[in-house]
Every structure is written in C-alpha cells, then in structure tokens.
Amino acid sequence: MSTRLIRTLAVLLPALLLSGTAQARPVVLELFTSQGCSSCPPAEALLGELAGNADLLPLGFHVTYWNHLGWKDTASFEGGIERQAAYAERLGEGNFTPQLVIDGRRSVVGSRRVDVAAAVGQARAERGSEVATAVSRRNGRISARVGSGVGDARVILVGFDRSVRTPIARGENSGRTIQQTNVVRSLRTLGTWSGKPLEFSEAAPAGQDVAVIVQEPGGRIVGAARLTPEG
C-alpha cells in the first residue's frame, strides 16, 4: 500500500466509520484538553470535525493542571479534572492531554485520527441494551427523560458552548488562536436511574447547549441525548 494511500485513508477513515444509519443513541466522545497544551490543538480540530456527525456527541472538558505553566485556560473547571481522574482509576491509566474517552470504556490520544475512528467503530459495535434518553426545553426549563431498562446508572446533565474561539497570550500556545468545539461549562448529577422510567425538570445549566448522559458505575454509557436545535 502506497504512503499516499495510507495518508488518504487516515483522513477519510473517520467519515467512513462514522457515517451510516441512525443509532439509538450517539456515541459519547469526551476530550480532556487544555488551551495551555501544545499537543492539544490538533485534537481540538478533530473534535470539531466529528461534531458534524449526528450519531456522535463530542464534548470538550478543559482541565486545570496546565494552568500553572503560563496560561490559565479560560474554560478549565474542577469538574473536568474530577471526571478525568475517575476515568484514570477505572481505565488504569494516568491523566494526560489530549485524552479522548469513548463511551466511558476506552481512551486514545485525541489527535490520532485512525485510532479515534477505530475506537468509535468498536464502541458502536459493542452497544448492547440501550436506555431511551431524551432532553427538551419546556417553559425555559430543561426536561430530561430516561426510559425503562435493567441496571443502575447516574443521570448527568451537561451544559456546553458549541463554539469558542480563544486567543492565547502566554504559555506553550502563545500567539495562537484556538478554535474549540462543544466546550463543557457545567456538569450536574440529576439522580440515579434503577431501571424504572424517570423524568426531571431542571433549570438550564451554564452553556449554550444541553446534553444528558446515563452512565453506569463502571463507566459504561447506556444512554445519551442532546437538545435538538429547535428545542
């Protein structure tokens, strides 16, 4: 196989794997990143490309542990580092950026296109019993609904901004302007699902957009939904 063909496949493989029929829920992609990390902009760019797929829910969590190296990430918050630390314990690996966690079960370096595409393909193939999940806006509040099923899981409300453009004045990315997609601004656990249908009515979280994730104690995501544009 020629080098040129390999490079072409590296570019096209995500689209080839991620296109197709609509799924019961989107595959959840969680990128742990920082504006102060010189290795992160390519992962940010890839996350932006993947955000165009209706069957994916990409989310960018900005961590705080790069903030002492000359630039404080304007989107960093403790919820991001706490979530990454929980994944580190479950997956048996240390924290790093840019780390992309797929459906709560495996992680890859977020800038490696072929690895990301392969992990997403595996996640889609492994999905078993899914929990119907929906989120909508009613009278200025957010309504989240989780259907019936088997098991136990946390219901998590996520608020995020669709697009953030940030000029970086100091640190490893000094002088660059980074385009970021689906930047998480808030996380809130709504309650515990134990197999019976649930509905929550909540104040809108911080951020332009809203998603709901249903996640088992072991990390596996069994339900997810994003507020539709007209919601």
C-alpha positions in Angstrom: 0.0 0.0 0.0 1.5 3.4 -1.0 2.3 6.1 1.5 -0.1 8.4 -0.3 -3.0 5.9 0.0 -2.3 5.4 3.7 -2.4 9.2 4.3 -5.7 9.4 2.3 -7.2 6.7 4.4 -6.1 8.4 7.6 -8.1 11.4 6.6 -11.2 9.6 5.3 -11.4 6.8 7.8 -13.4 8.7 10.5 -16.0 9.7 8.0 -16.2 6.1 6.6 -16.6 4.6 10.0 -18.9 7.2 11.5 -21.4 7.6 8.7 -24.4 5.3 8.3 -27.8 4.6 9.7 -29.0 6.5 12.8 -28.3 4.8 16.1 -30.4 4.5 19.3 -28.1 7.0 20.9 -25.0 8.9 20.0 -21.5 7.6 20.8 -20.1 9.9 23.5 -16.6 11.3 22.9 -15.0 13.2 25.9 -11.9 15.1 25.1 -9.7 16.1 28.0 -7.7 19.1 26.8 -6.2 22.5 27.7 -5.5 25.7 26.0 -2.0 25.6 27.5 -1.1 22.2 26.0 0.9 22.5 22.7 -0.3 18.9 21.7 -4.0 19.7 22.1 -4.9 22.0 19.1 -4.9 19.1 16.6 -7.2 17.1 18.9 -9.5 20.2 19.2 -9.6 20.4 15.4 -10.5 16.7 15.1 -13.3 17.1 17.7 -14.7 20.0 15.7 -14.8 17.8 12.6 -16.5 14.9 14.4 -19.1 17.3 15.8 -20.7 17.3 12.4 -21.9 13.7 12.8 -25.4 13.4 14.1 -24.6 10.0 15.7 -21.8 11.4 17.8 -21.8 13.5 21.0 -18.4 15.2 21.2 -17.6 17.1 24.5 -14.5 19.1 25.4 -13.5 19.0 29.1 -10.8 21.6 29.9 -8.6 20.5 32.8 -6.9 22.8 35.3 -3.5 21.1 35.8 -1.9 23.0 32.9 -2.8 26.4 34.3 0.4 26.9 36.2 2.6 26.9 33.0 2.0 30.4 31.9 -1.6 30.4 30.7 -4.8 29.8 32.7 -7.3 28.0 30.5 -10.4 30.2 30.3 -12.7 27.1 30.1 -11.0 25.0 32.7 -13.0 23.9 35.7 -12.7 21.4 38.5 -15.5 19.2 37.1 -13.3 18.4 34.1 -10.3 17.2 36.1 -12.5 15.2 38.5 -14.2 13.4 35.6 -10.8 12.6 34.1 -9.5 11.4 37.4 -12.4 9.0 37.7 -11.7 7.6 34.2 -8.0 7.2 35.2 -9.0 5.0 38.1 -11.4 2.9 36.0 -9.2 2.5 33.0 -6.0 2.0 34.9 -4.0 4.8 33.3 -2.8 8.3 34.2 -4.2 11.6 33.3 -2.9 13.2 30.1 -3.9 15.6 27.4 -5.2 15.3 24.8 -7.1 12.2 26.0 -10.2 11.1 24.3 -12.5 8.7 26.2 -15.1 6.9 24.1 -18.4 5.8 25.7 -16.7 5.7 29.1 -14.9 2.5 28.3 -11.6 3.1 26.4 -9.3 6.0 25.7 -6.9 7.1 22.9 -4.8 10.1 22.1 -7.3 12.5 20.8 -5.3 13.7 17.8 -4.7 10.3 16.3 -7.4 10.0 13.6 -7.1 6.3 12.8 -7.1 5.3 16.5 -10.1 7.5 17.2 -12.0 6.1 14.3 -11.2 2.5 15.3 -12.3 3.2 18.9 -15.6 4.7 17.8 -16.2 1.8 15.5 -15.7 -0.6 18.4 -18.0 1.4 20.6 -20.8 1.2 18.1 -20.3 -2.5 17.7 -20.4 -3.2 21.4 -23.5 -1.3 22.3 -26.0 -3.7 23.8 -29.2 -2.8 25.7 -29.7 0.9 25.5 -31.8 3.1 27.6 -34.1 5.5 25.8 -33.0 9.0 26.7 -34.4 12.4 25.6 -33.9 16.0 26.5 -36.1 19.1 25.6 -36.7 22.6 26.7 -40.1 23.5 28.3 -41.1 26.9 29.5 -37.5 27.9 30.0 -36.5 24.7 31.9 -34.8 21.6 30.8 -36.8 18.3 30.7 -34.8 15.1 30.8 -36.4 11.7 30.3 -35.0 8.2 30.8 -36.9 5.1 29.8 -37.1 1.7 31.4 -34.4 -1.0 31.4 -32.2 -3.1 33.6 -29.3 -1.8 35.8 -28.2 1.2 37.7 -26.8 4.5 36.4 -26.3 8.1 37.1 -28.2 10.7 35.0 -25.9 13.6 34.2 -26.9 17.0 32.8 -24.1 18.6 30.7 -24.1 22.3 29.7 -21.7 23.3 26.9 -20.9 26.0 24.4 -21.0 25.0 20.7 -18.0 27.0 19.6 -15.4 29.1 21.4 -12.5 30.9 19.7 -9.7 31.9 22.1 -6.6 34.0 21.5 -3.7 32.6 23.7 -1.4 35.3 25.1 1.1 33.1 27.0 2.3 29.6 27.6 3.0 26.8 25.1 0.4 28.1 22.6 1.3 31.8 22.9 0.3 33.8 19.8 -2.1 31.2 18.6 -5.9 31.4 18.4 -7.6 28.1 19.1 -11.0 27.1 17.8 -12.8 24.8 20.3 -16.0 22.9 19.9 -18.6 21.8 22.5 -16.7 23.2 25.4 -18.3 21.9 28.6 -19.2 24.6 31.2 -21.1 22.6 33.8 -21.9 19.1 35.0 -24.8 18.2 37.3 -25.9 14.7 38.5 -29.7 14.7 38.4 -30.3 11.4 40.1 -29.9 7.7 40.0 -31.7 5.5 37.4 -32.5 2.0 38.6 -34.5 0.6 35.7 -37.7 2.5 36.1 -38.6 5.5 33.8 -37.6 8.8 35.2 -38.3 12.5 34.3 -36.5 15.5 35.6 -37.4 19.2 35.2 -34.3 21.4 35.8 -33.0 24.9 35.5 -30.9 25.3 32.4 -27.2 24.7 33.1 -24.4 27.1 32.2 -23.7 26.9 28.4 -25.5 27.4 25.1 -26.4 23.7 24.6 -27.5 20.8 26.8 -27.0 17.0 26.8 -27.9 14.2 29.1 -25.7 11.2 29.7 -26.8 8.0 31.5 -23.7 6.3 32.9 -23.2 3.1 34.8 -21.0 3.0 37.9 -18.3 1.2 35.9 -18.2 4.0 33.4 -20.2 2.4 30.5 -22.6 4.9 28.9 -26.0 3.3 28.2 -28.0 6.4 27.3 -27.3 9.9 25.8 -29.2 12.6 24.1 -28.6 16.2 23.0 -31.0 19.1 22.9 -32.3 19.4 19.4 -31.7 22.8 17.7 -35.4 23.6 17.8 -35.6 22.5 21.5 
